[in-house]
Amino acid sequence: MTTPTTLLVLGASGDLTRRLLLPGLGSLLERDPDRPLRIVGADRADLGADGFADRLGEALAEGGASDAVLARHRESDYHRLDVTDADAFARVLADVAGDANERLVLYFALPPAVTERACHALTHCDLPADTHLAMEKPFGRDQESARALNELVARLVPDERVHRVDHFLGKSTVIDVMALRFANRMTQAVWSADHIAAIEIAYDEALALEGRAGYYDHAGALVDMIQSHLLQVMAVVAMEPPSQITGRELRDAKSAVLRATRLWGGDAATASRRGRYTAGTIGERHVPNYLDETGVDPARDTETMAQVTVEVVNQRWRGVPITLRSGKALGHTHKQIVITFEDVRHLPEGFRGADTRDRLIIGLDPDVMELRLTTNGTEDPFELEQSTFATELRRAELTAYGEVLAAILDGEAMLSVRGDAAEECWRLTDEVLAAWKAGTVPMEDYEAGSPVPGDWGPALG
C-alpha cells in the first residue's frame, strides 16, 4: 500500500515548478489517480490558495491529468514563506505535518544558493520522522561546496532520504539501457574494451538561450548538462552488472564508475573543448550572438557548447575514450548514446569497400535504437556496406519528471543521485573549469544553426 504523502513544493511560483515539476506530477497522477497525495505550495510570492490552485490545475492538465484528478487536487494549500526564515519555516512544517504514518517530501524547486540557506534554516526546525528532501541540480557549486552541502543535509535526514534530482535518470531510455545491457547475452558479451572502441554521449539541441540567462549564464553547458546529467548517463552505460535492481545496488555501481573516471590523458587542456554560438539562423528564426542575448554578461565568458573526453580506469573500460558533449543553438539535434565497436581482427581477402565500424545508437530523444552493421552489398555480394536495423523503444507513460517523482514519493532512491556521486561529478568538472579559467582551452565560435563542427567528434544522424 502506498504511504500517504504530503508534497511541499518550495519555490511553488517559479518557472521550474510550472514548466517541469507540476506537469510531471500530472502525468504521474493520471497513471495513478488514487495515490494518497496532498500537494502544498510555498513561496515568497503572494499567490494565495486560489492562485496556487489555478496554477496547479493548469500545470497538472498540461501533464495529462484528467478532470477527475484535477477535481481531487483542487483544494491545495499554499503558504507565503521565506525559506531562509527558520521560525516561519517551522510554523509551515507544523501546519503541513500529518500523523506519524505519513511521509513528508520537501521539494526544493529553488536556486542552489537559496536551497543551501533553506537547509541551514531547517537545522533549527523539528522535522517529521519520515521526511525526504528533493533537491534540484546543480548540487553545490564545486566539489568543496557539494561536500559541505552533503554534510549539512546529513544533519537533517539520512542520505537514503535525500533525493538529488537528475531528471535524465527518469528518461525511459536511460532506464532501458539497463535492460539492454543486463538482460541480453549478446550485448553483455561485448560490453567492454575488448570489443568497444569508443563511446559518445551527446545532447546537442537547436534551442538557444530562450530567456534563461539568469541561470544559464552562470552555469554554462559544462555545468548545466555534463556535470549535472551526462556523467550520470555515462555511469549507467559503464557500470558493472548489479546483483539486483535496487537503489542501493545501482547507486553503488554508478559511484564506483565515477570514482574510477579520469580525464583522457590526465590533462583538461587536451581532454576538453568549449565553444559559444554567434548570430545565425535556426529554421526561420534569427538567433542573436550569445553575448548580445538579454541578461548575458560577457565578462563571465560562458560557453554554450562543451565537450569532455574521459576514461574509466578499470578492467572493463581502460583505454576506451568516452566523449560527453552538449551544445545549444545547433542546426542538427543529436540526443543519443553512440557505442562504436572495434574493427574485426581479420577481414578475409576478397571483400571490397570500406569496412565501416559497426555502431549501436541509443536515442535519448526520441526513444529509438539503431544497430548499424557491416553487411554485403545488394548488387555485389563482395562489396561491403552498412545496413541499419532500427526499432522504437517502449513509449513511457510518464514524463522524465513523472518517473523521478514517482520514486521520490514512494521513498525510493533508485533514480536519485547519491551524495558521493555528486562530489565525484564536481571533481571532474572542477579540473576542466580550472583549465578554462587559466586560458589553456580557447573559446571557439560556431554560428547558430550550424551543425556540430566536424572535428568535435562523431555526430550521427
N, C-alpha and C positions, 0 to 999 in steps of 0.2 A: 504494500500500500504506500502511495506517495505521501511523504511527510508534508503537512500543512506548512506553507511558507509565506513569509512577507518579504517582498522585494522593495527595498527602499532605494530609489534612484536619486543619487546625489548629483546635481547638475541637470535636473529634470527639464529645465527650459532651454538647454543647449542644443547645438546643431547635431552633435553625435547621437544624443538621445533620440531626437526626432528623425534623423536620417537613417540610422542603422539599428540602434538598440530596440526601440519600440516596434518597428516593422518586423524585426527578427522575432520578437516576442509574439507578434501577431501570427506569424507562421507556426510557431510552437503551439499557441493556444487553439488554433484551428485544427491542428492534428490531435491535440489532447485537451478538448474543451472542458473536461471535468476536473482538470488539475486544480487542487486546492491552493489557490494563489491569490494573495492580496497585493495590489500594486499601490505604492505610496511614492509621491514625488516630493523632492525638497530642493530648494534653490534660493538664491538671493532675490530673484525676480518676484514681483508681487502678482503672481498668476491667480491665486485663489483656487479653491477646489473646482469651480466650474470651468475656469480657464484651462486648468490641467486636464480635466476630464475631456474637454473638446480636443485638445492636442493629442491626448492618449487615444481617443476614438479614431481620429483621422489616421494616426500612425499605425494602429493595430489593423485597421481596414486595409491600409496600403500593403501590409504584410500578408493579407489574405484572410483575416479573421471575419467570420460571418456575423450577421446581425445578432444572433443569439449570444455569441461570445462578447460582442460589444455591449449588449444589454447587461450581461453579467458583471462586467467590469466598469460600468458607467459610474458607480458610486465609489470613486477612488479618492483617497485623501491627498492633501498637499500641505506642506509646511514651508513657510518662508524661513530660510535658515542660512546663516553664515557658518559654514562648516568649520571654520577656524575658531569659533567661539565655543569653548568646552561646555560652559553652562547651558547655552542654548541647545547644543548637540545632545547633552544629557536629557534635557526635557523632551526632545523629539523621540529619543530612544525609549524613554519611559512610556511615551504615548503609544508608540507603534508596537512595543514588545507584546507578544502573545503569551500563551501559557508555556509551561516547561517543555511540552512536546512539540512546539513549533520551531521552525528554523527561520532565522533572520539573515537575509543576504543584503549587505550594503554594497551597492554598485557605484563605484567612483567614476562617473562619466564627467571627469574634470581634467583640467590641465595638470601635468605631472607635479608641478610645484605646489598647486593647491591641494592635490591628493596627499602630498607629504605633510603639509601643515594640518590637514584634517586628521591624519593619523596621530600626530602629536596631540591634538585636542582629544582624541579618543582614549589616550592613555589616562585621562582624568575622568573617564566615564565608566560606568558599570555595564558591561556587555552581556546580553543573554547567553546562556550556556552553549547553544548551537548557533553561533554567529559565524558567518562566512563573509570574507572580503573579496570583492571582484574589482580588479584594477586594470585600467586601460594602459596600453603602451604609450610612450616608452616608459619602462620601469627604471627610473633613475636617469641620470644624465651622462654617466660614465661608470666604469666598474666600481670605483670607490663609492660613489653615491648610491649605486644599486646595492652594494654590500651594506651600507648604512641604513638604507630603507628596509632591507631584509631584516636587519637587527631590530628596527623599530616595529615592524608588523609582528615580529616574533613575540613582542611583549603583549600583543593583543590577542592573537589566536595562533594555534599550531599551523605549521606550513601546509599541512594537507587541507586546511580550510582557507588558504589564500589562493585565489584564482587569478593569476596574471593572464589577462585575456589576450589571446592571439587568435583572431577570427579565422586566420588561414588554417589553423588546425581543425576548424569546423568545416572547411571546404570538403565536400563529399569526395572529391578526387584524392585529396591528401589522405583521407581515411581509407579510400580504396587501394592506395599504394600498399598498405599493409596486407590486404588480401592478395593482391597481385604478387607480392614478394614471398609471403609465408605459406600460401595455400596452393602454390603451383610448383611442381617438381622441376619444370623446365626453367623457369626464371630463377628459382632458388639455386639451381646448379651452376648458373653462370654469373651470379651476382657478387663479383669480386674482381680484384685487379688482374686475376688470371685471364679474364675474358672481356673486361670493360676497359676501354682506352681513356674515356673522358666522360664527365657528367656536366651538364649545363642546366641551371635553373634560372629561367628568365621571366621577368614580369615587365615587359615593355608595353606602354599604353599610349593611346592617342590623346588622352586627357592632358591638359596643361595645368596651370595653377588653379584655375576655377575658383578664385576668390579665397583661397586657403592660405594666404601669405602669413597670417597671424601665427599659424603653426608651422607651415612648411618651410618658410624662410629661416626658421631657427633650427629645423631638423635636417632638411635635405634628403636626397634619395638614399644615401647610405644608412642613415639612422631610421628614416621613415619606413624603408622596405627591407633592406638587407639585414640590419641589426634586429629589427622587430619581427620579421616574417620569414625571409628566405633561409636564414640559418636554421630555423626550426623545421622548415620543409626538408632541408638537407639532412637534418638529424634523423628524420623519418626514413628518408631514402637510404641512408648509410648505416642505420643501427643494426645491432646483432638481433637475431630472432629471439623474442621473449618466450618464456615458457607458457605464459598465458596472457590474454589481453586484459590487463588491469591497469589502473592508473599508476600504481607503484612500479610495475614491471616496465611499462612503456616509458615512464619518466626516468627510471634508472638507465634504460638503454639509450635514450636520447642524450642524457647528461654525459654518459661515457663517450659518445661520439664527439660532443662539443669539447670535452676536456682534451681529447686527442687531436683536435683540429689546430693546424698551424697555417700561417700564410705561406703560399707557394714560394719556395726558395728562401723563406725566412726574412723577406725584405718587402715592406709595404710599398717601396718606391717602384718595384718591378711587378708586384703582385696586384696592384690596384690601378684604376683609371677613373677619371672624373670628367664630366662634360656639362655644358649648360646650353639650353636652346636659345637661338637668336630668332628674330622675326621670320615668320613664314606662313604658309597656308596649310591647313588640315581640312581636306574636303573643300568646302566652300567658305570655311571660316578662317579669317585672318587672325593670327596669333602674334601678339607683340613680343619683342625681345623680353626675355625673363627679367632683365634688370629694369625694364620700363613698366613692369606689372605693378598694379596698385598695392602698396604695403611692403614692397621689397626694398631692403636696404643693401645697396651694392657692397658696402663695407663688410658684410657678412661672408661674401664670396661663396654663396650657397650653390651647390651642384644640383642639377636636375636629372643627371644620369650618373650612375656609379656602377663600377664593376670590380669585383674582388675574386681572385683565384686562391683557393685554399687546398690543403691536403690533409686527409685524416690519417694520421701516422699510427697505423696499427696493422695487424697481419692481413686483414681483409683488403685494405684500401691504399696502403702505401704506394706511392708512385703514380696515382691517378689524379690528374688535375680536376678540381671541381670548381666551376666558374659560376658565380652568382651575379646577376645583373638586373638592374631596374632603371628604366628611363621614362620620362614624360615627354609629351608633345611629339611623338614619333608617328611617322606615316604608316608603319605596319605594326600591328598589335601581335605580340608573342607572349603568351602566358602559359608556360609549359616547362616540363622536365624532359630533357633530352639525354638519353643513355646511348653513347656511341660505343659499339663493340670493337674489339681488336680485329685486325685482319686475320684471315686464315693463315696457318703456318706454311702451308704449301698449296699453291694453285696449280692443278695439273696442266701441263702443256697442251695446247690445243684450244683453250678458251681465249677469246679475244675481247677487247674493250676494257673499259675501266672497271676495276673491282671495287666499287664504291663501298665504303664502310656501312655495315648494317646499323640501324638505329631503332630504338624504341622511344616513341614520343608520347608523353602523357600530358594531355591538355589540362591546365588548371581552370581555364575558362575560354571556350566551352569544355565540358567534360567529355573528352574523346580520347581514344588511344589509337596510335598507328604503329604498326611494325613494318619497317622498310627493309626488305631483304633482297639480296642479290640473287637473281634468277636468270635463266636462259631467255634469249630474245624470242619474240613471237615469229619473226621472219627467218632468222638464222639461229638455230638452237645453240650454236657455239659462240654467239655474241652475247656478252653479259649486259644485263640491265637491272634496274631497280623495280621491284614490284611492291605496292603498298597494300597492306591488309589493315583495314580500319574498322573500328566499332565505336558506338557510343557507350559510355559508361552509364551506370544507373542514374536516373534523374532523382535528385534529392528532393524530399518532401519539404525540407526546411531550408531557410537561408543559412549562410555560414554563422551568422549571429544566433539564429534559432538553434542550431546544433550546439553551440557553445553554451547558450543559456540553459538548454535542457540539462546539460551536465552539471552546471553550477547549481541550478535549483534543486537537483537531485543530490547535491553534495558530493558529486563525482569529480575528481581532479584530472581525469584522463586527458582532457583537451585543454588543460591549463599548463602554463609554463612554470616549472619549479624554480625556486629562488636561486639555486646554484647554476641552473642553466641560463638564467637571465644574466648572471655575473659573467659567465663564460662568453656569451654573445658580445657583451661590452668589452671584454678583454681583447677580442679580435678587432672590434670596431675602434677601440682606443688607439691601437697600433697604427691603423690606417689614418685616422684623424690627425695623429701626431705628425705623420709624414706629410700630409696635405698642408698642415699649418706651417711646417718648416719649408714648404715650397718645393719639395722634391718631386711632386707629381703635378704636372701642369694642368690647368683647366683648358679643356678642348671645346671649341664651339661646334654646334651642329644646328642646322636650320630646322625650325619647327616644321613638321610634316615630312621630313626626310626619313628614309629607312635607317636602321641602326648601321653606323659606319662598318664597312666590311671587315676591317681589321680588329674590331672589338670582339669577334668571336662568332660562332655559328648562330644564325637566327633563322630557323627553319620554318617555312610557311606550311 
